[in-house]
Amino acid sequence: MMSSYFSPNIGGLETHLDGVCNYLAGKGHKVFVITYQPLTTKGKGLKVERVGNMEIHRIQWFGYNWRHKLERYPALLFLYEFPGLFISSFLFLLRHKKEVDVIDAQGLIPAFMAKILAKIFNKRSVVSVHAIFSFERHPIVSKVVKWGLSSFDVIMPFAQKTKDELVAIGLPEEKMKLYTSWVDLNIFRPLAQDKCKQELNLGGEFVVSFVGRLIEKKGVNVLLEAASKVSPNITFAFVGDGPLAGRLNEQAKIQPNIAFLGKMPNKETPKCYNAADVFVIPSQYEEQFGVVVLEALACGTPIIAANRGGIPEVMDSSVGIFIEPTAENIAQVVNHFYQNREELDRLAANCRPYAEARYSRDNMLTIEKAYDGEL
């Protein structure tokens, strides 16, 4: 498995890959992961980490948070992320080619690496596509993506919107298998709210939570602005790491209804969802699926969600509300729920059953079949 981002880096992709790798290793598959040391969050993992059937190789690379600075320049981002991961993966396969049956590329840049390596080493190849591209605005990018993905045995888009885009640029639909993410329902489960609030030292009568990378496009600044427009009895709790961590830390010192809980291990985040009356995902871009939505629903927490990207594919109005993610809209809906708890309670009652019906580990069978050639 090749990915530019893996734990202890923080993000939805990283959480997803932790689950995938642990599942596969637990089923007896040998999993090799080639990745970078964290590029967008502070922290460092072992250079080589071996846990059961999983072996993770992390490459030291330069440029903290360069990804977010280079995202608007795809060619520069490619030149930044490609070399280290490609060279390391090539050298790894030279040593371990007999142990590897499938190359799994997580994302577009690793896909170009896997395209080359699968041909050199004659391996089955699978690519997971985690982005919404809006190809109509980027015709050159569409041609490059079509060329890059055309040779893969299986293409796995994580949203119907992504699949539709890939088919529209000419990639064969018969190669595609839409993948639905999953959440560990044993870890992410309803807990006593009062106890969770106490353990996290959260005050206020009503708690709004955010979990994710602390970057502008995730809507962190918008959420901070919304916090200044609501009742002072409403606390906004932020969990995560990233370049806006400093601003959040300072704001929490001067604004009583801001709580910054910092970086938190994934197994601890259920407390954050359960301490909250409502969870907000205020993404300012076309986010593909938002694994935090699945986690919040599994904990029984209703959602205020941006009407962007693939988010409307992973939830509906029975468990939350969609909005244009402005500070004014967020504040208006939060105040409404604060004043109308019975409406929020009706949504909360649907959340856990919704997650159980759609987001169990049974979804992992799709990935296993892609590896085994059953798709």
Residue pairs with C-beta under 8 A, 6 or more apart in sequence:
1 17
1 21
1 31
1 32
1 33
1 34
1 104
1 106
2 33
2 34
2 35
2 85
2 89
2 103
2 104
2 105
2 106
2 110
2 113
2 114
3 13
3 17
3 33
3 34
3 35
3 105
3 106
3 107
3 110
4 35
4 36
4 39
4 67
4 81
4 85
4 106
4 107
4 109
4 110
5 11
5 13
5 14
5 35
5 36
5 38
5 39
5 40
5 106
5 107
6 14
6 17
6 33
6 35
6 36
6 45
6 56
6 58
7 14
7 15
7 17
7 18
7 45
7 266
8 14
8 38
8 41
8 43
8 44
8 45
9 36
9 38
9 39
9 40
9 41
9 43
10 38
10 40
10 41
10 43
10 212
10 213
10 240
10 241
10 242
10 263
11 40
11 41
11 212
11 213
12 212
12 289
12 290
12 291
12 292
13 106
13 107
13 130
15 266
15 291
15 295
16 181
16 291
17 33
17 106
18 266
19 182
19 183
19 184
19 361
19 364
20 364
20 367
21 31
21 33
21 54
22 54
23 361
23 364
24 31
24 53
24 54
24 364
24 367
24 368
25 31
25 51
25 52
25 53
25 54
26 52
26 53
27 368
28 53
29 53
29 371
30 53
30 55
30 99
31 53
31 54
31 55
32 55
32 57
32 92
32 96
32 99
32 100
33 54
33 55
33 56
33 57
34 57
34 59
34 85
34 88
34 89
34 92
35 56
35 57
35 58
35 59
35 85
36 58
36 59
36 60
36 61
36 81
36 84
36 85
37 44
37 45
37 58
37 59
37 60
37 61
38 44
38 45
39 61
39 63
39 64
39 65
39 66
39 67
40 64
40 65
40 67
40 68
40 213
40 215
40 242
41 213
41 241
41 242
41 263
42 64
42 241
42 263
43 241
43 263
45 56
45 58
46 56
46 58
47 57
47 58
47 60
48 55
48 56
48 57
48 58
49 55
49 56
49 58
50 56
57 88
57 92
59 84
59 85
59 88
61 84
63 80
65 242
65 243
66 80
67 77
67 80
67 81
68 215
68 217
68 243
70 76
70 77
70 80
71 77
74 141
77 109
78 109
78 112
81 109
82 109
82 112
82 113
85 109
85 110
85 113
86 113
86 116
86 117
89 113
89 117
90 117
90 120
93 100
93 117
93 120
93 121
97 121
97 123
100 121
100 123
101 123
101 124
101 371
102 123
102 124
102 125
102 126
102 371
103 114
103 117
103 118
103 121
103 123
103 124
103 125
103 126
104 114
104 125
104 126
104 127
104 128
104 371
105 111
105 113
105 114
105 115
105 125
105 126
105 127
105 128
105 152
106 128
106 130
107 128
107 129
107 130
107 131
108 129
108 131
108 145
108 148
110 127
111 127
111 129
111 148
111 149
111 152
112 148
114 125
114 127
114 152
115 125
115 148
115 149
115 151
115 152
117 123
118 124
118 125
118 151
118 152
119 151
124 153
124 371
124 373
125 151
125 152
125 153
125 154
126 152
126 153
126 154
126 155
126 156
126 367
126 370
126 371
127 149
127 152
127 154
127 155
127 156
128 156
128 158
128 179
129 149
129 155
129 156
129 157
129 158
129 162
129 166
130 158
130 288
130 289
131 162
131 288
132 159
132 161
132 162
132 165
132 286
132 287
132 288
132 309
132 310
133 141
133 142
133 145
133 162
133 165
134 165
134 286
135 141
135 142
135 145
135 165
135 168
135 169
142 169
143 169
145 166
145 169
146 169
146 170
146 171
149 155
149 166
149 171
150 171
152 175
153 175
153 370
153 373
154 175
154 176
154 177
154 370
154 375
155 166
155 171
155 175
155 176
155 177
156 176
156 177
156 178
156 179
156 366
156 367
156 370
157 163
157 166
157 176
157 178
157 179
158 178
158 179
158 181
158 288
158 289
158 310
159 178
159 288
159 289
159 309
159 310
159 313
160 178
160 310
160 313
161 288
161 309
161 310
161 313
162 288
162 310
163 173
163 176
163 178
166 176
167 173
167 176
177 366
177 369
177 370
177 375
179 363
179 366
179 367
180 358
180 359
180 363
180 366
181 289
181 291
181 294
181 314
181 359
181 363
182 294
182 359
182 360
182 361
182 362
182 363
182 364
183 291
183 294
183 295
183 297
183 298
183 355
183 359
184 361
185 298
185 355
185 356
185 359
185 360
185 361
187 266
187 267
187 270
188 269
188 270
188 273
188 294
188 295
188 298
188 299
188 355
189 270
189 298
189 299
189 352
190 274
190 299
190 300
190 352
191 270
191 271
191 274
191 299
192 274
193 274
193 275
193 277
196 271
196 272
196 274
196 275
197 207
197 275
199 271
200 237
200 259
200 261
200 271
200 272
200 275
201 259
202 235
202 237
202 259
202 275
203 235
203 259
204 233
204 234
204 235
204 257
205 233
205 234
205 338
206 231
206 233
206 234
206 235
206 277
206 334
206 337
206 338
207 234
207 235
207 236
207 237
207 275
207 276
207 277
208 227
208 234
208 235
208 236
208 237
208 276
208 277
208 278
208 279
208 280
208 304
208 334
209 236
209 237
209 238
209 239
209 272
209 273
209 275
209 276
209 278
209 279
209 280
209 296
209 301
210 219
210 220
210 223
210 236
210 237
210 238
210 239
210 240
210 279
210 280
210 281
210 282
211 239
211 240
211 269
211 272
211 273
211 279
211 292
211 295
211 296
212 218
212 239
212 240
212 281
212 292
213 240
213 241
213 242
214 220
214 238
214 240
214 241
214 242
214 243
214 244
214 245
214 248
215 242
215 243
215 244
216 244
216 284
217 283
217 284
217 285
218 282
218 283
218 284
219 280
219 281
219 282
219 283
219 284
219 306
219 325
220 238
220 242
220 244
220 248
221 244
222 282
222 284
222 325
222 326
222 327
222 330
223 236
223 238
223 280
223 282
223 327
223 330
224 236
224 247
224 248
224 251
224 258
225 327
226 236
226 282
226 327
226 328
226 330
226 331
226 334
227 234
227 236
227 255
227 257
227 258
228 255
229 327
229 328
229 331
230 257
230 331
230 334
230 335
230 338
231 335
231 338
232 256
232 257
233 257
233 338
234 257
234 334
234 335
234 338
235 257
235 258
235 259
236 257
236 258
236 259
237 259
237 261
237 272
237 275
237 276
238 248
238 258
238 259
238 260
238 261
239 261
239 262
239 263
239 264
239 269
239 272
240 262
240 263
240 264
241 262
241 263
245 260
245 262
248 258
248 260
249 260
249 262
251 258
251 260
252 258
252 259
252 260
261 272
264 272
269 295
270 295
270 299
273 279
273 295
273 296
273 299
273 301
274 299
274 300
274 301
276 296
276 301
277 301
277 302
277 337
277 338
277 344
278 301
278 302
278 303
278 304
278 334
278 337
278 344
279 292
279 293
279 296
279 301
279 302
279 303
279 304
280 303
280 304
280 305
280 330
280 334
281 287
281 290
281 292
281 293
281 303
281 304
281 305
281 306
281 311
282 304
282 306
282 325
282 330
283 290
283 306
283 308
283 309
283 311
283 325
284 306
284 308
284 325
285 308
285 309
286 308
286 309
286 310
287 306
287 308
287 309
287 310
287 311
288 309
288 310
289 309
289 310
289 311
289 313
289 314
290 305
290 310
290 311
290 314
293 303
293 305
293 311
293 314
293 315
294 314
294 355
294 359
296 302
296 303
296 351
297 303
297 315
297 319
297 351
297 352
297 354
297 355
297 359
298 351
298 352
298 355
298 356
298 359
299 351
299 352
300 348
300 351
300 352
301 348
301 351
302 319
302 320
302 321
302 337
302 344
302 347
302 348
302 351
303 315
303 319
303 320
303 321
304 320
304 321
304 323
304 330
304 333
304 334
305 311
305 312
305 315
305 320
305 321
305 322
305 323
306 322
306 323
306 324
306 325
307 322
307 323
307 324
307 325
308 325
311 322
312 322
315 354
318 347
318 350
318 354
319 347
319 350
319 351
319 354
320 347
321 333
321 347
323 329
323 330
323 333
336 343
337 343
337 344
366 375
369 375
